[in-house]
Amino acid sequence: MSDQLRMGARFAAILAAALASLSLNGCSAIDNAFDCNAVCVRYRDCVDSTYDVAACRSRCDTKGNGSAAGRSEVNRCEACLNGMSCVGSAFQCGVQCSGIVP
């Protein structure tokens, strides 16, 4: 293999690694946004039809992106809400979601 081909192969490998790294970071932000939106919409749909979902999502995003503990809290709340009825989530998820929604 010539030096030019080796250099091209190295460049392609570095570029692929950089793109993979960027896409992984982007997915994390998207996952956090989805979790917050799901939690806030669920609260609006189940508890208060006039609830400000945008403000909730903003607070939740700040918490979820602020620390590993905040991300964990958002993920626990969202996981608890998955597959539950409104009544079930009100009784089962109050503790997990208390720091995110009222």
C-alpha positions as CSV (number, residue, x, y, z in Angstrom):
1,M,0.0,0.0,0.0
2,S,1.4,3.4,-0.9
3,D,2.0,6.2,1.6
4,Q,-0.8,8.2,0.0
5,L,-3.3,5.4,0.4
6,R,-2.2,4.8,4.1
7,M,-2.6,8.5,4.8
8,G,-6.1,8.5,3.2
9,A,-7.1,5.4,5.2
10,R,-5.9,7.0,8.4
11,F,-7.8,10.2,7.6
12,A,-11.0,8.3,6.9
13,A,-10.7,6.4,10.2
14,I,-10.2,9.6,12.1
15,L,-13.1,11.2,10.4
16,A,-15.3,8.2,11.1
17,A,-14.4,8.3,14.8
18,A,-15.1,12.0,15.0
19,L,-18.5,11.7,13.4
20,A,-19.4,8.7,15.6
21,S,-18.4,10.7,18.7
22,L,-20.6,13.7,17.6
23,S,-23.6,11.5,16.8
24,L,-23.4,9.8,20.2
25,N,-23.3,13.2,22.0
26,G,-26.3,14.3,19.9
27,C,-28.3,11.3,20.8
28,S,-27.8,11.9,24.5
29,A,-29.3,15.4,24.1
30,I,-32.2,14.1,22.0
31,D,-32.9,11.4,24.6
32,N,-33.0,13.9,27.4
33,A,-35.3,16.2,25.5
34,F,-37.7,13.3,24.7
35,D,-37.8,12.2,28.3
36,C,-38.6,15.7,29.5
37,N,-41.3,16.2,26.9
38,A,-42.9,12.8,27.7
39,V,-43.0,13.6,31.4
40,C,-44.4,17.1,31.0
41,V,-47.0,16.1,28.4
42,R,-48.1,13.2,30.6
43,Y,-48.6,15.5,33.6
44,R,-50.6,17.9,31.4
45,D,-52.7,15.1,30.0
46,C,-53.3,13.4,33.3
47,V,-53.5,16.2,35.9
48,D,-53.8,19.7,34.5
49,S,-55.0,20.4,31.0
50,T,-53.7,24.0,31.3
51,Y,-50.2,23.0,32.5
52,D,-47.3,24.9,30.8
53,V,-45.5,22.0,29.0
54,A,-42.8,24.4,27.5
55,A,-41.9,25.8,31.0
56,C,-41.8,22.3,32.5
57,R,-39.7,20.9,29.6
58,S,-37.2,23.8,30.1
59,R,-36.9,23.2,33.9
60,C,-36.6,19.4,33.2
61,D,-34.0,19.9,30.5
62,T,-31.9,22.1,32.8
63,K,-32.1,19.5,35.6
64,G,-31.4,16.6,33.2
65,N,-28.4,18.3,31.5
66,G,-27.0,19.7,34.7
67,S,-25.7,16.6,36.3
68,A,-25.6,12.8,36.3
69,A,-28.0,12.8,39.3
70,G,-30.4,15.1,37.4
71,R,-30.3,12.9,34.3
72,S,-31.0,9.9,36.5
73,E,-33.9,11.6,38.2
74,V,-35.5,12.5,34.8
75,N,-35.0,8.9,33.5
76,R,-36.5,7.3,36.7
77,C,-39.6,9.5,36.4
78,E,-40.0,8.8,32.7
79,A,-39.4,5.1,33.1
80,C,-42.0,5.0,35.9
81,L,-44.6,6.7,33.7
82,N,-44.1,4.3,30.8
83,G,-47.1,2.0,30.3
84,M,-49.1,3.3,33.3
85,S,-52.5,4.7,33.2
86,C,-53.0,8.3,34.5
87,V,-54.4,6.9,37.8
88,G,-51.6,4.4,38.2
89,S,-48.9,7.0,37.5
90,A,-50.4,9.4,40.0
91,F,-50.1,6.8,42.7
92,Q,-46.9,5.0,41.7
93,C,-44.7,7.8,40.3
94,G,-45.2,10.7,42.7
95,V,-41.9,10.1,44.4
96,Q,-39.9,9.6,41.2
97,C,-41.4,12.6,39.5
98,S,-41.7,15.1,42.4
99,G,-38.6,17.0,41.5
100,I,-39.7,17.4,37.9
101,V,-43.4,18.2,37.9
102,P,-45.4,19.6,40.8
